[in-house]
Amino acid sequence: MESNKVSDRFQKNILLSIVFTVVYIALLVIYNGMNLSDINDSLLILFLVGSAILNTAALFFAFKNYKKIISIILILFNSLGLLSILVFLWMLVS
């Protein structure tokens, strides 16, 4: 019975991580589909904050079960997403 509880928790954590990752991908698709003339500073800040929150949430739930291969894949993908946000901010500042 104990293994079922671990399995249920694992499934919930992975499902939440996948949901946050899919929402982040949808946010990227929407943002990339916009014209550069339509993007203003507030929309850029909203995109960066939303991306950071979604990636952090996905990483949080993926790290709860870091010993499974799907968790490792989600951790790598979302870490790259978070890194891209930081690189983008660095490019804006410099």
N, C-alpha and C positions, 0 to 999 in steps of 0.2 A: 504494500500500500504506500509505503514511503516513496518508492520510485515514481508512482503516479503523480504525487504532489510535486516532485521535482520536475517531472515532465510537463505538467500543467503550467508551472511557473516559467519554465523555459519557453514554452510555446507562447505564453502571453508576452514575455519580454521580447522575444524575437519578432512577434507580430507587431508590437508597438514600435520597435526599431525600424521595421520595414515600412510601416505606415509613415513615420516621420521622414524616412529616406525618400519615399515616393512623393510626399508633399514637397520636399525640398527640390526634387527633380522637376516637378510641375512648376514650382516657382522659378527655377532656372529657365525653363522653356518659355514661360510667359515673359520673363524679363528679356530674354534674347530675341524674342519676336517683336519687341517694340522698336520703333524708330529712335535714333539718337536724339532727334529734335524734340521728341515727346518726353524724354527723361529729364526731370528736374532734380534738384538736390534732395528734396523731401522724399521723393520716390526712391532715390538711390540709398538714402539712409534707411528707409523702410525695408528695402531689399536686403541690405547688409544685416540689419538687426534680425529680420525674419530668418535669414539663412543661418546666422549664428545660433539662434534659439533652436531651430529645427535640427541642425547638426549636433548641437550639444545634447539635445534630448535623445536623438538616435544613438549617440555614443553612450549615453548613460544606460540605456536599456540593453545595448549590445554588450557593454562591459560586465553586466550582471552574470553573464554566462560566457565568459571569454575562452572557455576550454573547447567549445564546439566550433567547427569549421565555418559554419554560416555566420557565427558571431564575429569571427576573425575577418571574414570578407566584409561584413557591414562596418566593422571598426576601421578597416583600411579605407573603404570608400568614403565614409563620413569624415575621417581624418584628412583625406585629400580635399574634401569640400571645405572643411574648416581652414585648411592651409591656403586654399585659393582665396578665401575671404580675407585672410591676413595679408596675402601678397597684394590683393587689390587695394586694401587700405594703405599699405606701404607705398604703392604706386601713386595713390592720391596725395599722400602727405609729402612725398619727395618731388 
